[in-house]
Amino acid sequence: MPKIIKQKARAILFDRQQRLVLIKRTRPGRAPYWVTAGGGVEPEDASVEAALHREVFEELGGHIDRVRKVVVITDELPEGTLIQHVFVARLTAMDPSSRTGPEFSDPTRGTYETVVLPGTDETLKGISLLPDSLARFLEDNLGDLGDLVAGPRTETPRA
């Protein structure tokens, strides 16, 4: 039986205008790629969702609401199983000056640039979002995921 070596919480984030909020990673010797906010679940986290809130704050200086778990991705690695709990959420506030962690203090890790992109299929086709399994899930479900965190509709239904 494979051993679980790490659990992570990841956030597919939409802002109030239904734009995607991602992190563009640029590392020496590698083409730029994009990731969702998130990271490891730590022993002091009360839950996976609590880890998600902590990670969004650390990486974006962000606050989220309308949080829903949408998929769990497992990767079998030589050392064991990696489990990534993926949530969709609405980003309600962001203060990049509040970002913390080794990502921002160790220049050898490259850069972590917060980017806000249109929440469209064309956008996803134009970037290299990792991991691939998450990119495929997002491509297949982009509209529905955005609807999960969208604000109430102000249109009057037609009879």
N, C-alpha and C positions, 0 to 999 in steps of 0.2 A: 504494500500500500504506500503510495507516494506521500511524503511529508509536506505539509504546507509550510513554506519557508518565509512567505511574506504576504501580507494583505495590504492593498492600496485602495484609496478612495479617489475617484476621478469625477470631475464636474463638466458636463456639457453645459456651458453657460450662454444664456441669452440676456441681452440688456432689455430695457423697457421698449426699445424700438425694434425688437426682434432680430437684432444683429448678434452674430456669434462673437464671443470673447475668448480668444485663444492666446497662447504664449508661443512666440516665434523664438526658436532656439538656434543660435549660431555658435558653432564650436569650431575651433581651429582644425583645418584639414577635412572638413565635412560640409556637404551642402546644407543650407538652412532647412529646418523642418519645423512643424508646428505640433503642439501638444495641448491637451486640456489641462486646466489647473488640477492639482491633486498630488498625492504622495502617500507615503506609508502610514499605516495605522499604528500608533504608538501605544505602549502598555497603559499610559496615563489617559488615553482617550476613552471616554465613557461608552462610546459606540462608534461604528463605522461612520455614521452620519456626523457625529461630533468631530471626528477626524477630518471629514470633508470641510466643515465650517472652519476649522483651524487652518487647514491647508489653503483654502481660498483667501483667508486673511493674510497668511504668511506670504503667499505668492503674488497677490494682487492688492493687498490692503482692502480686500473686498468683503461685502456682506451679501448674503443670499436669502431668498425665501422661495416658496413654492417648490420645495425639494422633493423629488421622487426618484427612487431607485428604478432604473430602466433595464439594466442588463448586468450580468456578471460574466466576466471574461476570465478564463483560466488558461494558463500557459504552463506546459510541462517542461521544466528545465532540468538539466543534468543533476542539479542539487536538490530538486523538489518542485513543488507546485506553487506558482504565483497566482493569487486571486486578486482581480481588480473589480471592485464594486463601482459601477458607473451610474451616476445620478444625472438627472437634468434639473436645472435650477435657473431662477431669474436672479441676475446680479442687480442688487438694489442700490449699492454704493461702492465706490472704489477710490482709494487714496494711495497711489503708487509710492508716496513718501513713507508709508507705513509698512512696506514690504520688509521681511526679515528672512534670515536663514543663510546657509552656506552658499546658496545659489548666487547671492548678491555680494558676498564678501570674498569669494575666491575667484580671481580672474581666470584661473586655468580652466574653470568650468564653462567658459564662454559667456554669451549674453542671453538674457531672458527678457524679451521685449513683449509687453502686453499689446495685443493688436485687436481691434474691433473691425469685423468684416461683415459684409452683407450675409444674411442667413439664407444663401441660395445654393442650388446645386452647382452653378457655375463657379462659385467661390470654392467649394470643396474640390472640384476638378482641377483648380488652378494651384492648389497647395499640396505639400507632402505632409499629411496628418498622420502621426504615429500614436499608438501602434496601428498596424494595418487593419486588424480586426475591429478596432474602434472606428476607424475611418469608414470601413464598409458598413458598419451598423448605422453610423450617422448618415451616410449617403442614402441608405435604404429607408430611413425614418425621419429625415430632416423636418418635413412639414408637421408631422404628428408630434414630434418632440417640442417644436416651437409652440404648438397649440397647447401643450400641457402647462406651459408657464405663462402664456399670454394673459393679458388683462381682460376684464369683462368686455364683451362686445357692446358697442354703443349703437349699433344699427338696429332698426326696428325690423323684425322679421316680416317678410312679405306674405300676404295671404294667398 
